[in-house]
């Protein structure tokens, strides 16, 4: 079984996007994955962590730019032995079977 991480940066944005993002991940058919995010100034994250307590949301310190945020997210995934890292934007909505797709990858 693959160890999977969904990687994103969260920043001040309309909360409806954040809710859609976490909602889509909470509805995955395979739920054994981590969400790793660099929090770049979104002040309401604790509210969403509480609402989506079924998700394993790991918060890391942001860097100074979008590119650096991606770099630290990738480094975190490598350092923590993830087999697969999936990038998504905080305003993305994922199909219900995306995690299952990656579980079946060799």
Buried (B, 14 or more C-beta within 10 A) or exposed (E): EBBBBBBBBBBEBEEEBBBBBBBBBBBBEBEEBBBBBBBBEBEEBEEBBEBBEEBBBEBBEBBEEEEEBBEBBBEBBEEEEBBBBBBBEBEBEBEEEBBEBBBEEE
